Structure formats: C-alpha cells, structure tokens
Amino acid sequence: MSSAAGSSVTVPLLEARNVSRTFRVSRGLFKARRTLGAVDGVSLSVQPGEVLGLVGESGCGKTTLARMLLGLLPPSAGEIRIDGRPVGALDRRDVAALIQPVFQDPYSSLNPRKSVGAIIALPLRVQGGCDAATRRARVEEMMERVGLPRTLYDNYPSQLSGGQRQRVAIARALINRPRMVICDEPTSALDVSVQSQILNLLQDLRRDLGLTYLLISHNLAVVEHMATRVAVMYLGRIVEEAETERFFAGPRHPYGEALLASVLTPEPGLGVPETHLGAAYPDPLHMPAGCRFHPRCARVMPHCRTVPPKPIVAEGGFVECHLWDSRMQQGAAA
Amino acid sequence: MSKTCLRHGGRGTGVHGMSERILTVEDLRVALPVPAGTLNAVQGVSFHVDRGETLCIVGESGCGKTLTALAVMDLLPSRAERTAARLELEGSDLTRLSERAMADARGNRMAMIFQEPMTSLNPAYTIGNQLEEALLRHRRVSRRQARERAVYLLDRVGITAAASRLGQYPHQLSGGLRQRVMIAMALMCGPSLILADEPTTALDVTIQAQILHLLAELQRELAMGLVLITHDLGIVARIATRVVVMYAGQVAEIGSAAAVFAHPAHPYTQGLLACIPVPGRTRRGDHLGTIPGLVPSLVGEMQGCHFAGRCPHAVEACRRTEIVLEAGPEADHLVRCIRHEEIARGVAQPVAEAAP
C-alpha cells in the first residue's frame, strides 16, 4: 500500500472543495418556502489508505455530504473531485466503480424481494462485462470474504440476522473492488456483539484490499478505534479536523470537547459528565448569526455572536473557532 | 411551592430511612403464545430496587429486558401470561391489585419512560394537555394547579420558556426536548419508581449525556428508585448502583456496578465488555472481542446453560443440568455459571466446540 504521508504529491482519492447544498423547505400552504443550508462550504480531502471519521449530531449534514460525495446528489455550489477528476465529468457508473456506500440500516437498504446472491451481484451486472457463471463465482468468493456462508446465496434478506444483512451490504459494496467505501453509521442499528464483528471485518477488509474509508458515526469510541483522522461537523460546517490521536488527546473546538465528554466509557464511579451545552438545540432553518455554535457554547465571547469564525490552521488539521484566533482574542482583550 | 407535592408520602410502607425497598421482583416469568409453541421470554427473574437506587438491566436485544419492565407495569400484551412469586411495589402486592387499582398505581406511584417519545406522546394533544392529564387523573387538583406543576417540571428538566411550551404539539419539539417532556410527565405525580426503557438510544451523544445527567440528578434529589434498561455498558457503568445482566430470559449476573465491572464473572458479561471499543484502552486497528452466534430461540423448554452455545468456556456439564445463580466473586454478587471460579483463576481453557 502506498503511504499517504510524506511530501504529498499524492492526489486525494476524494476531495470536496467549498461544497454547499441547500434545500427549499415548504412551511405550509401559504407561507413562503425557506432555504435550508444542509451543508455550507465544506472542504475535505481523503488520501488513499486513510480512514476519515466524520462525527456530528443528527441533522448536521453528515448524510447530505455523504450523498454528494457519492455523486447521488449534486452540490448547490463547490466542486467534488474523485481521484483528481471532477465528479461532474464522470459517468455515474465510473463513480460507482470507485466509491461505494454502506448504509446504517441493513433492514431498509436491501431489496426484500431479491435473493442475497442477486443483491450482491447487481453492481456486477450494472458494470457489465462478465457472464452469469463468473458473476456467481465472484459473488460466492465475496460472500466467503465477508463471512457469509455460501449456503445463504438463495436466501432473502428477511431470513437473515442484522449482522448478516450488514455483511450482505458490505459484500455488495465491495464486489466491484472499489477503492473507497463510505460507511454511514454502519453499526448503529446492531447489537454490541454484532457491532464488534462488523468493525473487525471492516478493519480486515481495509488491510487486505487496501481500502479507504469515510466513516460517518456518532459513536466517538468507534471512530477512535477505526479512524486515522477525525472531522467534526456542526450545522453544515466542518468545525474541526485533526489526526485521531491529537483529537482524542484534546479537541480544540468547544463542540469537539463536548462530544468527547459525552463518550460514556464503561468505567464505574465516573458518573455522567456535564456537557455544558445547554438546551438550545440547533435548528438549521434558523441559523444563528456569527458562530453557529455560539448559542450552546460554554466559552462564548461577545464577538462570537456576530462574527463567523474562519478556519485556523492547526497542527495536522484546522479549527473554526474564535478561541484559536489570536488576532480576535487580542482584539477582545484590548 | 410545587416542590412540596413532588414526593407523596404515606403510601405503602412509609419512609424507613436509606434502604427502603421500593420494588421486589421474585421469580418473574412471562410467556407468550406463538405459532411454534410458547415463547418463554422471561424465565424466573428476581431483583429488587431500593429508594434512591438505580438498577440497570443490560443485555442484547431479545433478552427479555423490555418485557420484564412491562411485566412490572402490567402493560404486557393481553395474550402474554405473567406469573411471579412476588411482585411488590412499596409493600403492596401488584399481582393482587384489581385492574382499576393497578391503573391508579401506574403513572402515580410508578411511571415508565419509553425509548421513542414520539410513539408515547399523543400527536393530537398539546404538551400541556398531556402533562396536566397525568396529574388530574390521579390527584384532586385544579387545572391551574396542574398547569403550575407542569411548568415547574418542564423548567426543572431544562426546557426553556416552559410556560410557552405548554401550547405546543409534540411534533414541534426536537427528539431531545420530547424525551425531556416524557421525563417531566413521568414525574408529574412524584412516583416512587421510574422505569426507563432505553430512554436515550434514539438521541445524539451530547443529548444522551444531558438526559442521563438529568435523570441521575432527579433520581437523587427525589430519592426515587430508577430501573434503567439499556444495551450500552457505558451508560450502565456511569449511572447504575446495581446491575442485572440479562441473557435469553434469565439473569446471567447481578451485583453492584463496582463488582460487576471490576470482576465480571459471567462469560457473557465478559464477552459484552470485550466487544466495545474504549478510547485509550483498546488499540486502534486491533480486533475487538466478539460473541459468536445469536441469542437462542426461547420457544419451548431449554436445557442447560442458555449461553453454552456461544460460550468459549462451555463444557459438557454446562449443557446437561439447569444452571442456577450462585455466589460470585464479590459480596451480593450472583452469577449463573458453574465454571466462573475456574474462569476467574484462568484455569479454564477455551474449549473447542464439542460436537454433540
């Protein structure tokens, strides 16, 4: 596997440049439709061999971003590049050959009327170029690889357990040997004993097939275990990005701090932490002025309410917070 | 002002100081008729909850956690059959209560918080209506008093502008706010016992921490008994006084949180703990522990240890006899495993699956 580190002439496998996506939301029959900015000016890049963990609460735009990266949803603004080429210039099938998704709910992401074999074979048929016998052989090989007994080939999703279904989803994603997999909450719907099996499988597959992952999760313990880099999303923006070790040693953004404080490790006696977030829940339809996090921030300063923070480059990543803006702090102190 | 009516005294055994027993469950069984026979969902579960104590019931889905709670509340589906040697709330025998007396106890002396607040809140009524209803049903109070208490409790559970929320409908609130409303509703009558079934599973991690923080705080302040059902061992470790680990309808292990986490004695508990990544403890990229196989079907009778089919330490004796709870490594610590001492000493070798 080629190393992503070093002087970096490597082309990012996946790159988003200032990508935004807005939706027009109906507010009832006689009210004007409003614009909801689900993703607002996000830039990120994923190098080959990396696992980028994307964390944030529901409604912050993680899934919208994932759908744009998969080419399933065109951005309202900005550009997405896959392997150095703009996604708009690529055929839908070319994108699918490079990047594949694994979704959260293996109960709704598999067609209940197709057999396991047919589900896994579908991407092969779409890409074309191999006959039925080859397809079957490749599907069976992939089933074995993800830990599904071949005897399940003719079974239907309803006959499988949650863990087996997620293995089917993984096999379907990998059958065309993509270079990257976007896993959107791949284990949230599973019991812990099954979750660990799927995480182990994803680790093995990454090592054996040289895969790159974008792992979307709200479970920070899972992200710490899997990811090499962490990006924190809040209300449509990435507010912090850092190497995994650096992030877990001490997040720079107050929201990252709150997220990390919320991880309940199985250590008795520590109690439930106070997150200091208050009860002001984020509403993407009423975006706060200034820093979007300021209504919940425990370390809010006066100018946070009016001036949106700019990304500040920090070791191995960046943070979007006035606390790290030395010029702003000096200004506030003066 | 409203704080005075938060606790209602005088019922049951009254206040006996610190270790007042609120709930006693002994040999609770729940059976459901299914096409293939009888599903023995809960098979002789015993535990108790004292005032001011948080008991966590933990286990994978399908272990009988929720049915145990529903059996205590007498909210089981009508075809389910419930038996118990003892089922007592503050000394009164719940199995002998008439339907009407049970309805009086429910919501009043004990209340339940469900996983998905949207399914337990009525979308057609305002928050205020539903909160006030809880008190008006059980107490002789005026609507104004009920409203005052609703505002007080909404404020107490951290909902801002509480008075203006009363006119809102459930769909106008976020998931976290709805769960706070559910907690406020459960507290309306000042119950002695709260049963919370996965109250934070549908919520984001930061909101989860806030809700659990709130529950723990209220439970201490109001000296209630709290039964919290969860599959998340992290939550258990942080909030439980005592822990019940359930597996396939039975108690696999029960003890204080300190005992169960310091010396997990049942291979199932050990397996669950090995499955979860812990920042700073599990190394990145290392394999996590797994529990192979699935929870067995509970239809019909089962022989031997329920966990034997998935247990790395299972031997022939585990499959032959019924395994009972025996004294574990710590005080007040029970474990349903005949080999737990050998396993703790490290003598027990993982046994290759002996073919029957």
Interface residues (C-beta under 8 A of the other chain):
Chain A: E57 S58 S161 D191 V192 S193 Q195 S196 Q197 L199 N200 Q203 H218 N219 L220 A221 V222 E224 H225 M226 T244 F248 A258 L259 A261 S262 V263 L264 T265 P266 E267 P268 G269 L270 G271 V272 P273 E274 T275 L277 A279 A280 Y281
Chain B: E60 S61 G158 I159 T160 S174 G175 G176 L177 R180 D204 V205 T206 I207 Q208 A209 Q210 L212 H213 A216 H231 D232 L233 G234 I235 V236 A237 R238 I239 A240 A257 A258 F261 A262 G271 L272 L273 A274 C275 I276 P277 V278 P279 G280 R281 T282 R284 G285 H287 L288 G289 T290 I291 L294
